[in-house]
Amino acid sequence: QSYSGFSDWNLIKELKKELTIPVIGNGDVNSVEAFDKITNLTKCDAVMIGRGALGTPWIFEEVIANMNGMKFKKPSILDVTELCKEHISLLIPLFN
């Protein structure tokens, strides 16, 4: 869909019904709720998280915790700030 509109997960659902090979769903998976919705709707074998992780890199830990019935403590603004500082420090040598 070329990054416009919203992903049509129904297409993934229909594809999954027709194929015997594993199907990986993706598109607009930017939260645990979206992960649960795409999984339940499509019955896909796996879910790929792409751009949804750009602003929330902890989404993977959050999804895994949810899958295991555990609570996930979202990072504080201080944690996020520290993570940003770390990323910047790792990028600086690339541009010097």
Backbone as XML, in Angstrom:
<?xml version="1.0"?>
<chain id="A" units="angstrom">
  <residue number="1" name="GLN">
    <atom name="N" x="0.813" y="-1.190" z="0.000"/>
    <atom name="CA" x="0.000" y="0.000" z="0.000"/>
    <atom name="C" x="0.858" y="1.257" z="0.000"/>
  </residue>
  <residue number="2" name="SER">
    <atom name="N" x="2.135" y="1.096" z="-0.139"/>
    <atom name="CA" x="3.062" y="2.220" z="-0.274"/>
    <atom name="C" x="2.963" y="3.254" z="0.833"/>
  </residue>
  <residue number="3" name="TYR">
    <atom name="N" x="2.899" y="2.804" z="2.060"/>
    <atom name="CA" x="2.927" y="3.691" z="3.229"/>
    <atom name="C" x="1.742" y="4.652" z="3.297"/>
  </residue>
  <residue number="4" name="SER">
    <atom name="N" x="0.672" y="4.365" z="2.583"/>
    <atom name="CA" x="-0.497" y="5.242" z="2.662"/>
    <atom name="C" x="-1.688" y="4.453" z="3.199"/>
  </residue>
  <residue number="5" name="GLY">
    <atom name="N" x="-2.553" y="5.154" z="3.914"/>
    <atom name="CA" x="-3.713" y="4.487" z="4.487"/>
    <atom name="C" x="-3.304" y="3.492" z="5.556"/>
  </residue>
  <residue number="6" name="PHE">
    <atom name="N" x="-4.176" y="2.530" z="5.772"/>
    <atom name="CA" x="-3.907" y="1.504" z="6.773"/>
    <atom name="C" x="-3.790" y="0.147" z="6.098"/>
  </residue>
  <residue number="7" name="SER">
    <atom name="N" x="-3.018" y="-0.734" z="6.689"/>
    <atom name="CA" x="-2.845" y="-2.077" z="6.144"/>
    <atom name="C" x="-4.169" y="-2.828" z="6.183"/>
  </residue>
  <residue number="8" name="ASP">
    <atom name="N" x="-4.437" y="-3.575" z="5.122"/>
    <atom name="CA" x="-5.659" y="-4.374" z="5.049"/>
    <atom name="C" x="-5.321" y="-5.790" z="5.489"/>
  </residue>
  <residue number="9" name="TRP">
    <atom name="N" x="-5.497" y="-6.054" z="6.761"/>
    <atom name="CA" x="-5.160" y="-7.359" z="7.316"/>
    <atom name="C" x="-6.078" y="-8.453" z="6.800"/>
  </residue>
  <residue number="10" name="ASN">
    <atom name="N" x="-7.235" y="-8.075" z="6.270"/>
    <atom name="CA" x="-8.134" y="-9.077" z="5.693"/>
    <atom name="C" x="-7.494" y="-9.779" z="4.499"/>
  </residue>
  <residue number="11" name="LEU">
    <atom name="N" x="-6.622" y="-9.068" z="3.781"/>
    <atom name="CA" x="-5.908" y="-9.693" z="2.663"/>
    <atom name="C" x="-4.973" y="-10.789" z="3.172"/>
  </residue>
  <residue number="12" name="ILE">
    <atom name="N" x="-4.334" y="-10.531" z="4.298"/>
    <atom name="CA" x="-3.455" y="-11.530" z="4.909"/>
    <atom name="C" x="-4.294" y="-12.727" z="5.360"/>
  </residue>
  <residue number="13" name="LYS">
    <atom name="N" x="-5.453" y="-12.450" z="5.922"/>
    <atom name="CA" x="-6.366" y="-13.505" z="6.378"/>
    <atom name="C" x="-6.761" y="-14.414" z="5.207"/>
  </residue>
  <residue number="14" name="GLU">
    <atom name="N" x="-7.118" y="-13.810" z="4.090"/>
    <atom name="CA" x="-7.525" y="-14.588" z="2.910"/>
    <atom name="C" x="-6.348" y="-15.385" z="2.351"/>
  </residue>
  <residue number="15" name="LEU">
    <atom name="N" x="-5.182" y="-14.773" z="2.327"/>
    <atom name="CA" x="-3.983" y="-15.463" z="1.845"/>
    <atom name="C" x="-3.670" y="-16.672" z="2.716"/>
  </residue>
  <residue number="16" name="LYS">
    <atom name="N" x="-3.773" y="-16.492" z="4.022"/>
    <atom name="CA" x="-3.493" y="-17.579" z="4.970"/>
    <atom name="C" x="-4.427" y="-18.761" z="4.735"/>
  </residue>
  <residue number="17" name="LYS">
    <atom name="N" x="-5.684" y="-18.477" z="4.403"/>
    <atom name="CA" x="-6.654" y="-19.542" z="4.143"/>
    <atom name="C" x="-6.277" y="-20.366" z="2.913"/>
  </residue>
  <residue number="18" name="GLU">
    <atom name="N" x="-5.620" y="-19.739" z="1.956"/>
    <atom name="CA" x="-5.317" y="-20.385" z="0.671"/>
    <atom name="C" x="-3.984" y="-21.121" z="0.636"/>
  </residue>
  <residue number="19" name="LEU">
    <atom name="N" x="-3.075" y="-20.754" z="1.508"/>
    <atom name="CA" x="-1.723" y="-21.307" z="1.439"/>
    <atom name="C" x="-1.480" y="-22.360" z="2.519"/>
  </residue>
  <residue number="20" name="THR">
    <atom name="N" x="-0.569" y="-23.266" z="2.203"/>
    <atom name="CA" x="-0.164" y="-24.255" z="3.200"/>
    <atom name="C" x="1.211" y="-23.926" z="3.784"/>
  </residue>
  <residue number="21" name="ILE">
    <atom name="N" x="1.890" y="-22.965" z="3.173"/>
    <atom name="CA" x="3.191" y="-22.539" z="3.701"/>
    <atom name="C" x="2.970" y="-21.459" z="4.768"/>
  </residue>
  <residue number="22" name="PRO">
    <atom name="N" x="3.938" y="-21.241" z="5.639"/>
    <atom name="CA" x="3.782" y="-20.216" z="6.673"/>
    <atom name="C" x="3.581" y="-18.817" z="6.069"/>
  </residue>
  <residue number="23" name="VAL">
    <atom name="N" x="2.731" y="-18.049" z="6.705"/>
    <atom name="CA" x="2.447" y="-16.677" z="6.276"/>
    <atom name="C" x="2.839" y="-15.736" z="7.408"/>
  </residue>
  <residue number="24" name="ILE">
    <atom name="N" x="3.592" y="-14.699" z="7.063"/>
    <atom name="CA" x="4.012" y="-13.695" z="8.029"/>
    <atom name="C" x="3.209" y="-12.430" z="7.765"/>
  </residue>
  <residue number="25" name="GLY">
    <atom name="N" x="2.496" y="-11.971" z="8.786"/>
    <atom name="CA" x="1.709" y="-10.753" z="8.645"/>
    <atom name="C" x="2.497" y="-9.552" z="9.107"/>
  </residue>
  <residue number="26" name="ASN">
    <atom name="N" x="2.229" y="-8.411" z="8.464"/>
    <atom name="CA" x="2.827" y="-7.168" z="8.952"/>
    <atom name="C" x="2.042" y="-5.979" z="8.427"/>
  </residue>
  <residue number="27" name="GLY">
    <atom name="N" x="2.410" y="-4.820" z="8.911"/>
    <atom name="CA" x="1.762" y="-3.577" z="8.527"/>
    <atom name="C" x="0.983" y="-3.002" z="9.684"/>
  </residue>
  <residue number="28" name="ASP">
    <atom name="N" x="1.336" y="-1.803" z="10.080"/>
    <atom name="CA" x="0.659" y="-1.087" z="11.161"/>
    <atom name="C" x="0.692" y="-1.822" z="12.495"/>
  </residue>
  <residue number="29" name="VAL">
    <atom name="N" x="1.726" y="-2.609" z="12.730"/>
    <atom name="CA" x="1.870" y="-3.278" z="14.027"/>
    <atom name="C" x="2.778" y="-2.393" z="14.879"/>
  </residue>
  <residue number="30" name="ASN">
    <atom name="N" x="2.142" y="-1.527" z="15.659"/>
    <atom name="CA" x="2.891" y="-0.543" z="16.440"/>
    <atom name="C" x="2.535" y="-0.575" z="17.927"/>
  </residue>
  <residue number="31" name="SER">
    <atom name="N" x="1.840" y="-1.644" z="18.332"/>
    <atom name="CA" x="1.473" y="-1.789" z="19.746"/>
    <atom name="C" x="1.129" y="-3.253" z="20.019"/>
  </residue>
  <residue number="32" name="VAL">
    <atom name="N" x="1.043" y="-3.591" z="21.295"/>
    <atom name="CA" x="0.631" y="-4.940" z="21.679"/>
    <atom name="C" x="-0.787" y="-5.203" z="21.182"/>
  </residue>
  <residue number="33" name="GLU">
    <atom name="N" x="-1.625" y="-4.191" z="21.272"/>
    <atom name="CA" x="-3.008" y="-4.348" z="20.822"/>
    <atom name="C" x="-3.067" y="-4.661" z="19.334"/>
  </residue>
  <residue number="34" name="ALA">
    <atom name="N" x="-2.260" y="-3.966" z="18.541"/>
    <atom name="CA" x="-2.224" y="-4.227" z="17.098"/>
    <atom name="C" x="-1.678" y="-5.626" z="16.822"/>
  </residue>
  <residue number="35" name="PHE">
    <atom name="N" x="-0.665" y="-6.034" z="17.580"/>
    <atom name="CA" x="-0.106" y="-7.378" z="17.434"/>
    <atom name="C" x="-1.180" y="-8.424" z="17.695"/>
  </residue>
  <residue number="36" name="ASP">
    <atom name="N" x="-1.932" y="-8.245" z="18.777"/>
    <atom name="CA" x="-3.005" y="-9.185" z="19.110"/>
    <atom name="C" x="-4.082" y="-9.207" z="18.033"/>
  </residue>
  <residue number="37" name="LYS">
    <atom name="N" x="-4.448" y="-8.031" z="17.527"/>
    <atom name="CA" x="-5.496" y="-7.949" z="16.501"/>
    <atom name="C" x="-5.084" y="-8.661" z="15.213"/>
  </residue>
  <residue number="38" name="ILE">
    <atom name="N" x="-3.871" y="-8.404" z="14.727"/>
    <atom name="CA" x="-3.442" y="-9.031" z="13.477"/>
    <atom name="C" x="-3.312" y="-10.543" z="13.652"/>
  </residue>
  <residue number="39" name="THR">
    <atom name="N" x="-2.844" y="-10.971" z="14.816"/>
    <atom name="CA" x="-2.697" y="-12.396" z="15.091"/>
    <atom name="C" x="-4.056" y="-13.085" z="15.140"/>
  </residue>
  <residue number="40" name="ASN">
    <atom name="N" x="-4.989" y="-12.497" z="15.866"/>
    <atom name="CA" x="-6.315" y="-13.098" z="16.013"/>
    <atom name="C" x="-7.121" y="-13.056" z="14.719"/>
  </residue>
  <residue number="41" name="LEU">
    <atom name="N" x="-7.028" y="-11.967" z="13.984"/>
    <atom name="CA" x="-7.793" y="-11.836" z="12.746"/>
    <atom name="C" x="-7.278" y="-12.740" z="11.641"/>
  </residue>
  <residue number="42" name="THR">
    <atom name="N" x="-5.976" y="-12.728" z="11.433"/>
    <atom name="CA" x="-5.403" y="-13.402" z="10.262"/>
    <atom name="C" x="-5.018" y="-14.854" z="10.506"/>
  </residue>
  <residue number="43" name="LYS">
    <atom name="N" x="-4.771" y="-15.201" z="11.766"/>
    <atom name="CA" x="-4.244" y="-16.532" z="12.124"/>
    <atom name="C" x="-2.891" y="-16.780" z="11.452"/>
  </residue>
  <residue number="44" name="CYS">
    <atom name="N" x="-2.154" y="-15.693" z="11.168"/>
    <atom name="CA" x="-0.848" y="-15.833" z="10.513"/>
    <atom name="C" x="0.124" y="-16.567" z="11.438"/>
  </residue>
  <residue number="45" name="ASP">
    <atom name="N" x="1.161" y="-17.100" z="10.839"/>
    <atom name="CA" x="2.127" y="-17.918" z="11.576"/>
    <atom name="C" x="3.132" y="-17.089" z="12.363"/>
  </residue>
  <residue number="46" name="ALA">
    <atom name="N" x="3.333" y="-15.866" z="11.920"/>
    <atom name="CA" x="4.275" y="-14.966" z="12.586"/>
    <atom name="C" x="3.871" y="-13.536" z="12.249"/>
  </residue>
  <residue number="47" name="VAL">
    <atom name="N" x="4.395" y="-12.609" z="13.025"/>
    <atom name="CA" x="4.130" y="-11.192" z="12.780"/>
    <atom name="C" x="5.462" y="-10.468" z="12.700"/>
  </residue>
  <residue number="48" name="MET">
    <atom name="N" x="5.589" y="-9.633" z="11.684"/>
    <atom name="CA" x="6.796" y="-8.842" z="11.509"/>
    <atom name="C" x="6.505" y="-7.409" z="11.960"/>
  </residue>
  <residue number="49" name="ILE">
    <atom name="N" x="7.349" y="-6.893" z="12.811"/>
    <atom name="CA" x="7.197" y="-5.514" z="13.277"/>
    <atom name="C" x="8.284" y="-4.699" z="12.593"/>
  </residue>
  <residue number="50" name="GLY">
    <atom name="N" x="7.868" y="-3.688" z="11.868"/>
    <atom name="CA" x="8.816" y="-2.857" z="11.120"/>
    <atom name="C" x="8.914" y="-1.470" z="11.705"/>
  </residue>
  <residue number="51" name="ARG">
    <atom name="N" x="8.318" y="-0.509" z="10.996"/>
    <atom name="CA" x="8.390" y="0.891" z="11.417"/>
    <atom name="C" x="7.786" y="1.132" z="12.795"/>
  </residue>
  <residue number="52" name="GLY">
    <atom name="N" x="6.927" y="0.237" z="13.252"/>
    <atom name="CA" x="6.345" y="0.380" z="14.586"/>
    <atom name="C" x="7.386" y="0.375" z="15.685"/>
  </residue>
  <residue number="53" name="ALA">
    <atom name="N" x="8.558" y="-0.150" z="15.389"/>
    <atom name="CA" x="9.620" y="-0.212" z="16.393"/>
    <atom name="C" x="10.501" y="1.040" z="16.393"/>
  </residue>
  <residue number="54" name="LEU">
    <atom name="N" x="10.327" y="1.898" z="15.409"/>
    <atom name="CA" x="11.189" y="3.084" z="15.341"/>
    <atom name="C" x="10.993" y="4.012" z="16.537"/>
  </residue>
  <residue number="55" name="GLY">
    <atom name="N" x="9.774" y="4.254" z="16.922"/>
    <atom name="CA" x="9.532" y="5.142" z="18.056"/>
    <atom name="C" x="9.432" y="4.418" z="19.377"/>
  </residue>
  <residue number="56" name="THR">
    <atom name="N" x="9.253" y="3.110" z="19.318"/>
    <atom name="CA" x="9.113" y="2.309" z="20.532"/>
    <atom name="C" x="9.911" y="1.017" z="20.399"/>
  </residue>
  <residue number="57" name="PRO">
    <atom name="N" x="11.226" y="1.109" z="20.501"/>
    <atom name="CA" x="12.055" y="-0.084" z="20.311"/>
    <atom name="C" x="11.814" y="-1.179" z="21.344"/>
  </residue>
  <residue number="58" name="TRP">
    <atom name="N" x="11.141" y="-0.848" z="22.438"/>
    <atom name="CA" x="10.830" y="-1.844" z="23.473"/>
    <atom name="C" x="9.582" y="-2.645" z="23.130"/>
  </residue>
  <residue number="59" name="ILE">
    <atom name="N" x="8.980" y="-2.407" z="21.967"/>
    <atom name="CA" x="7.755" y="-3.115" z="21.592"/>
    <atom name="C" x="7.956" y="-4.626" z="21.575"/>
  </residue>
  <residue number="60" name="PHE">
    <atom name="N" x="9.148" y="-5.068" z="21.234"/>
    <atom name="CA" x="9.417" y="-6.513" z="21.178"/>
    <atom name="C" x="9.328" y="-7.132" z="22.576"/>
  </residue>
  <residue number="61" name="GLU">
    <atom name="N" x="9.956" y="-6.470" z="23.537"/>
    <atom name="CA" x="9.883" y="-6.951" z="24.928"/>
    <atom name="C" x="8.446" y="-6.915" z="25.439"/>
  </residue>
  <residue number="62" name="GLU">
    <atom name="N" x="7.717" y="-5.873" z="25.037"/>
    <atom name="CA" x="6.335" y="-5.718" z="25.480"/>
    <atom name="C" x="5.447" y="-6.830" z="24.909"/>
  </residue>
  <residue number="63" name="VAL">
    <atom name="N" x="5.633" y="-7.156" z="23.635"/>
    <atom name="CA" x="4.856" y="-8.224" z="22.996"/>
    <atom name="C" x="5.180" y="-9.574" z="23.629"/>
  </residue>
  <residue number="64" name="ILE">
    <atom name="N" x="6.460" y="-9.837" z="23.857"/>
    <atom name="CA" x="6.865" y="-11.110" z="24.460"/>
    <atom name="C" x="6.280" y="-11.243" z="25.869"/>
  </residue>
  <residue number="65" name="ALA">
    <atom name="N" x="6.350" y="-10.174" z="26.641"/>
    <atom name="CA" x="5.783" y="-10.207" z="27.995"/>
    <atom name="C" x="4.287" y="-10.498" z="27.921"/>
  </residue>
  <residue number="66" name="ASN">
    <atom name="N" x="3.591" y="-9.836" z="27.007"/>
    <atom name="CA" x="2.153" y="-10.036" z="26.852"/>
    <atom name="C" x="1.835" y="-11.477" z="26.446"/>
  </residue>
  <residue number="67" name="MET">
    <atom name="N" x="2.628" y="-12.029" z="25.545"/>
    <atom name="CA" x="2.415" y="-13.414" z="25.096"/>
    <atom name="C" x="2.586" y="-14.396" z="26.252"/>
  </residue>
  <residue number="68" name="ASN">
    <atom name="N" x="3.438" y="-14.038" z="27.212"/>
    <atom name="CA" x="3.704" y="-14.900" z="28.360"/>
    <atom name="C" x="2.854" y="-14.543" z="29.568"/>
  </residue>
  <residue number="69" name="GLY">
    <atom name="N" x="1.862" y="-13.671" z="29.359"/>
    <atom name="CA" x="0.958" y="-13.288" z="30.439"/>
    <atom name="C" x="1.607" y="-12.464" z="31.527"/>
  </residue>
  <residue number="70" name="MET">
    <atom name="N" x="2.690" y="-11.786" z="31.169"/>
    <atom name="CA" x="3.406" y="-10.984" z="32.155"/>
    <atom name="C" x="3.137" y="-9.501" z="31.933"/>
  </residue>
  <residue number="71" name="LYS">
    <atom name="N" x="3.318" y="-8.728" z="32.986"/>
    <atom name="CA" x="3.199" y="-7.275" z="32.883"/>
    <atom name="C" x="4.497" y="-6.718" z="32.333"/>
  </residue>
  <residue number="72" name="PHE">
    <atom name="N" x="4.380" y="-5.674" z="31.524"/>
    <atom name="CA" x="5.560" y="-4.990" z="31.011"/>
    <atom name="C" x="5.550" y="-3.567" z="31.533"/>
  </residue>
  <residue number="73" name="LYS">
    <atom name="N" x="6.646" y="-3.174" z="32.148"/>
    <atom name="CA" x="6.756" y="-1.807" z="32.660"/>
    <atom name="C" x="7.401" y="-0.954" z="31.569"/>
  </residue>
  <residue number="74" name="LYS">
    <atom name="N" x="6.599" y="-0.053" z="31.015"/>
    <atom name="CA" x="7.119" y="0.817" z="29.966"/>
    <atom name="C" x="8.226" y="1.702" z="30.531"/>
  </residue>
  <residue number="75" name="PRO">
    <atom name="N" x="9.225" y="2.014" z="29.694"/>
    <atom name="CA" x="10.333" y="2.843" z="30.177"/>
    <atom name="C" x="9.862" y="4.258" z="30.530"/>
  </residue>
  <residue number="76" name="SER">
    <atom name="N" x="10.496" y="4.812" z="31.531"/>
    <atom name="CA" x="10.190" y="6.185" z="31.936"/>
    <atom name="C" x="10.811" y="7.150" z="30.933"/>
  </residue>
  <residue number="77" name="ILE">
    <atom name="N" x="10.435" y="8.406" z="31.027"/>
    <atom name="CA" x="11.018" y="9.422" z="30.154"/>
    <atom name="C" x="12.522" y="9.515" z="30.376"/>
  </residue>
  <residue number="78" name="LEU">
    <atom name="N" x="12.953" y="9.264" z="31.602"/>
    <atom name="CA" x="14.385" y="9.259" z="31.903"/>
    <atom name="C" x="15.081" y="8.109" z="31.186"/>
  </residue>
  <residue number="79" name="ASP">
    <atom name="N" x="14.459" y="6.920" z="31.187"/>
    <atom name="CA" x="15.017" y="5.765" z="30.476"/>
    <atom name="C" x="15.108" y="6.047" z="28.981"/>
  </residue>
  <residue number="80" name="VAL">
    <atom name="N" x="14.071" y="6.645" z="28.434"/>
    <atom name="CA" x="14.046" y="6.953" z="27.001"/>
    <atom name="C" x="15.135" y="7.970" z="26.669"/>
  </residue>
  <residue number="81" name="THR">
    <atom name="N" x="15.300" y="8.969" z="27.522"/>
    <atom name="CA" x="16.340" y="9.978" z="27.315"/>
    <atom name="C" x="17.720" y="9.334" z="27.316"/>
  </residue>
  <residue number="82" name="GLU">
    <atom name="N" x="17.957" y="8.437" z="28.266"/>
    <atom name="CA" x="19.250" y="7.740" z="28.331"/>
    <atom name="C" x="19.479" y="6.895" z="27.079"/>
  </residue>
  <residue number="83" name="LEU">
    <atom name="N" x="18.449" y="6.237" z="26.603"/>
    <atom name="CA" x="18.553" y="5.429" z="25.386"/>
    <atom name="C" x="18.895" y="6.309" z="24.180"/>
  </residue>
  <residue number="84" name="CYS">
    <atom name="N" x="18.267" y="7.473" z="24.107"/>
    <atom name="CA" x="18.571" y="8.411" z="23.023"/>
    <atom name="C" x="20.029" y="8.862" z="23.077"/>
  </residue>
  <residue number="85" name="LYS">
    <atom name="N" x="20.498" y="9.173" z="24.274"/>
    <atom name="CA" x="21.898" y="9.583" z="24.442"/>
    <atom name="C" x="22.847" y="8.474" z="23.988"/>
  </residue>
  <residue number="86" name="GLU">
    <atom name="N" x="22.514" y="7.249" z="24.364"/>
    <atom name="CA" x="23.352" y="6.116" z="23.969"/>
    <atom name="C" x="23.388" y="5.973" z="22.449"/>
  </residue>
  <residue number="87" name="HIS">
    <atom name="N" x="22.247" y="6.086" z="21.808"/>
    <atom name="CA" x="22.194" y="5.965" z="20.343"/>
    <atom name="C" x="22.994" y="7.071" z="19.667"/>
  </residue>
  <residue number="88" name="ILE">
    <atom name="N" x="22.880" y="8.280" z="20.203"/>
    <atom name="CA" x="23.636" y="9.393" z="19.647"/>
    <atom name="C" x="25.135" y="9.145" z="19.788"/>
  </residue>
  <residue number="89" name="SER">
    <atom name="N" x="25.553" y="8.664" z="20.943"/>
    <atom name="CA" x="26.990" y="8.396" z="21.148"/>
    <atom name="C" x="27.501" y="7.308" z="20.208"/>
  </residue>
  <residue number="90" name="LEU">
    <atom name="N" x="26.632" y="6.374" z="19.863"/>
    <atom name="CA" x="27.043" y="5.322" z="18.916"/>
    <atom name="C" x="27.062" y="5.833" z="17.472"/>
  </residue>
  <residue number="91" name="LEU">
    <atom name="N" x="26.244" y="6.835" z="17.176"/>
    <atom name="CA" x="26.194" y="7.396" z="15.819"/>
    <atom name="C" x="27.332" y="8.363" z="15.529"/>
  </residue>
  <residue number="92" name="ILE">
    <atom name="N" x="27.802" y="9.075" z="16.539"/>
    <atom name="CA" x="28.833" y="10.098" z="16.331"/>
    <atom name="C" x="30.046" y="9.572" z="15.580"/>
  </residue>
  <residue number="93" name="PRO">
    <atom name="N" x="30.609" y="8.410" z="15.944"/>
    <atom name="CA" x="31.777" y="7.926" z="15.199"/>
    <atom name="C" x="31.479" y="7.646" z="13.717"/>
  </residue>
  <residue number="94" name="LEU">
    <atom name="N" x="30.265" y="7.366" z="13.408"/>
    <atom name="CA" x="29.914" y="7.084" z="12.007"/>
    <atom name="C" x="29.974" y="8.325" z="11.131"/>
  </residue>
  <residue number="95" name="PHE">
    <atom name="N" x="29.821" y="9.486" z="11.741"/>
    <atom name="CA" x="29.772" y="10.731" z="10.985"/>
    <atom name="C" x="31.017" y="11.595" z="11.169"/>
  </residue>
  <residue number="96" name="ASN">
    <atom name="N" x="32.018" y="11.104" z="11.860"/>
    <atom name="CA" x="33.274" y="11.846" z="12.048"/>
    <atom name="C" x="34.311" y="11.393" z="11.059"/>
  </residue>
</chain>
